[in-house]
Amino acid sequence: MIAMIIQKIFSLRAAFAGIALGLVLALPAAAADAPALQTAPVQYREVEQTYAAEGVVEAVKQSTVAAQISGRVVAVNFDVGDRVKKGQVIVRIDPAEVNQTYAASQAQIAQAGATLRNAKAQFDRTQRLVEQKFMSAAAMDKAQADYQAAKAQLAVAEAGGGQAAATRGYATVTAPFSGVVSARHVELGEMAVPGKPLMTGFDPGELRVTASMPQYQLDAVRKLASASVEFPALKKRIQASRVSILPAADAQTHTTQVRLDLPAGSEGLYPGMFARAYFAVGRMKKLLIPASAVALRSEVAGAYVVGANGDIRFRQLRLGEAAGEREVEVLAGVAPGEKVALDPVAALAALKRGSK
């Protein structure tokens, strides 16, 4: 009996030893199954030397629609952020006053027309009587003068009627072009007077960036073929479709404005947004790493450097300017020939696994 118990104990020990040995052998296999880190070399490359200038987004088409007549605002059809098509009614003003003016002008036209017909009839009668020697030439001259005056009065009345009709149309305010409402300056029920702003809008399909540049950089900018614009808030960079240098300089700062037209369809942009323009002024060699390899920890920028033996170390970096959209210049922190992990999250996970 005792011998059987001892034999079972040895059997259990052998089984536990086998399980432990299996776990120990499985650890390297699990580590071997972990995906290998993708790396990129730190290297010098010749890239464009750029000059950066801060700018602001502007709309090529932007206007403020103002009232042209007096009256109470009876309808406001759009608000800030709404899209408006060209010709749509955005504001209506009570047309009661202009309707009265229009009706008065039509009455004056009718009166002038009646006066003209009477003068024409009088002129024809006088002409026949003069031909028959029943009236003098002086009477003919007076009838002709009255007829010409009546014609002139009708022309004046018709001109006034046209002006009244045009003024009547000002009660309906329409959009001058298709775009987005950026500001509303009037509320329902307010009194509109000539010159009072009603709404401001812009066309989001035609945008540009205006930046100020020192005069000594203008010659280099004139020679460049293109420039790019960075929008830090959107974390993207767009190639400018056209660069224009304004033929004037600021008398106080001695800088010149440069306009960079943006391609149509640039989403997320609006007038007043901060932008940074990059102008190519030459070429030079810079130490570069992929932008995806940069890890940001609070206000510290760094990268995970992978050694030849697979060791992973986090290095703090001092970065320079961006070299395009995919690379960034490194001023200090890594040396040429070293390799950095392209995925900082995967590198951190591998570093934690190795430390256990």
Secondary structure in CASP SS format (residue, H / E / C, confidence):
PFRMAT SS
TARGET T0000
AUTHOR 0000-0000-0000
METHOD secondary structure of the structure
MODEL  1
M C 1.00
I H 1.00
A H 1.00
M H 1.00
I H 1.00
I H 1.00
Q H 1.00
K H 1.00
I H 1.00
F H 1.00
S H 1.00
L H 1.00
R H 1.00
A H 1.00
A H 1.00
F H 1.00
A H 1.00
G H 1.00
I H 1.00
A H 1.00
L H 1.00
G H 1.00
L H 1.00
V H 1.00
L H 1.00
A H 1.00
L H 1.00
P H 1.00
A H 1.00
A H 1.00
A H 1.00
A H 1.00
D H 1.00
A C 1.00
P C 1.00
A C 1.00
L C 1.00
Q C 1.00
T E 1.00
A E 1.00
P E 1.00
V C 1.00
Q E 1.00
Y E 1.00
R E 1.00
E E 1.00
V E 1.00
E E 1.00
Q E 1.00
T E 1.00
Y E 1.00
A E 1.00
A E 1.00
E E 1.00
G E 1.00
V E 1.00
V E 1.00
E E 1.00
A E 1.00
V C 1.00
K C 1.00
Q E 1.00
S E 1.00
T E 1.00
V E 1.00
A E 1.00
A C 1.00
Q C 1.00
I C 1.00
S C 1.00
G E 1.00
R E 1.00
V E 1.00
V E 1.00
A E 1.00
V E 1.00
N C 1.00
F C 1.00
D C 1.00
V C 1.00
G C 1.00
D C 1.00
R E 1.00
V E 1.00
K C 1.00
K C 1.00
G C 1.00
Q C 1.00
V E 1.00
I E 1.00
V E 1.00
R E 1.00
I E 1.00
D C 1.00
P C 1.00
A H 1.00
E H 1.00
V H 1.00
N H 1.00
Q H 1.00
T H 1.00
Y H 1.00
A H 1.00
A H 1.00
S H 1.00
Q H 1.00
A H 1.00
Q H 1.00
I H 1.00
A H 1.00
Q H 1.00
A H 1.00
G H 1.00
A H 1.00
T H 1.00
L H 1.00
R H 1.00
N H 1.00
A H 1.00
K H 1.00
A H 1.00
Q H 1.00
F H 1.00
D H 1.00
R H 1.00
T H 1.00
Q H 1.00
R H 1.00
L H 1.00
V H 1.00
E H 1.00
Q C 1.00
K C 1.00
F C 1.00
M C 1.00
S C 1.00
A H 1.00
A H 1.00
A H 1.00
M H 1.00
D H 1.00
K H 1.00
A H 1.00
Q H 1.00
A H 1.00
D H 1.00
Y H 1.00
Q H 1.00
A H 1.00
A H 1.00
K H 1.00
A H 1.00
Q H 1.00
L H 1.00
A H 1.00
V H 1.00
A H 1.00
E H 1.00
A H 1.00
G H 1.00
G H 1.00
G H 1.00
Q H 1.00
A H 1.00
A H 1.00
A H 1.00
T H 1.00
R H 1.00
G H 1.00
Y C 1.00
A C 1.00
T E 1.00
V E 1.00
T E 1.00
A C 1.00
P C 1.00
F C 1.00
S C 1.00
G E 1.00
V E 1.00
V E 1.00
S E 1.00
A E 1.00
R E 1.00
H C 1.00
V C 1.00
E C 1.00
L C 1.00
G C 1.00
E C 1.00
M E 1.00
A E 1.00
V C 1.00
P C 1.00
G C 1.00
K C 1.00
P E 1.00
L E 1.00
M E 1.00
T E 1.00
G E 1.00
F E 1.00
D C 1.00
P C 1.00
G C 1.00
E C 1.00
L E 1.00
R E 1.00
V E 1.00
T E 1.00
A E 1.00
S E 1.00
M E 1.00
P E 1.00
Q H 1.00
Y H 1.00
Q H 1.00
L H 1.00
D H 1.00
A H 1.00
V H 1.00
R H 1.00
K H 1.00
L C 1.00
A C 1.00
S C 1.00
A E 1.00
S E 1.00
V E 1.00
E E 1.00
F E 1.00
P C 1.00
A C 1.00
L C 1.00
K C 1.00
K E 1.00
R E 1.00
I E 1.00
Q E 1.00
A C 1.00
S C 1.00
R E 1.00
V E 1.00
S E 1.00
I E 1.00
L E 1.00
P E 1.00
A E 1.00
A E 1.00
D C 1.00
A C 1.00
Q C 1.00
T C 1.00
H C 1.00
T E 1.00
T E 1.00
Q E 1.00
V E 1.00
R E 1.00
L E 1.00
D E 1.00
L C 1.00
P C 1.00
A C 1.00
G C 1.00
S C 1.00
E C 1.00
G C 1.00
L C 1.00
Y C 1.00
P C 1.00
G C 1.00
M C 1.00
F E 1.00
A E 1.00
R E 1.00
A E 1.00
Y E 1.00
F E 1.00
A E 1.00
V E 1.00
G E 1.00
R E 1.00
M E 1.00
K E 1.00
K E 1.00
L E 1.00
L E 1.00
I E 1.00
P E 1.00
A H 1.00
S H 1.00
A H 1.00
V C 1.00
A E 1.00
L E 1.00
R E 1.00
S C 1.00
E C 1.00
V E 1.00
A E 1.00
G E 1.00
A E 1.00
Y E 1.00
V E 1.00
V E 1.00
G C 1.00
A C 1.00
N C 1.00
G C 1.00
D C 1.00
I E 1.00
R E 1.00
F E 1.00
R E 1.00
Q E 1.00
L C 1.00
R E 1.00
L E 1.00
G E 1.00
E E 1.00
A E 1.00
A E 1.00
G C 1.00
E C 1.00
R C 1.00
E E 1.00
V E 1.00
E E 1.00
V E 1.00
L E 1.00
A E 1.00
G C 1.00
V C 1.00
A C 1.00
P C 1.00
G C 1.00
E C 1.00
K E 1.00
V E 1.00
A E 1.00
L C 1.00
D C 1.00
P H 1.00
V H 1.00
A H 1.00
A H 1.00
L H 1.00
A H 1.00
A H 1.00
L H 1.00
K H 1.00
R H 1.00
G H 1.00
S H 1.00
K C 1.00
END
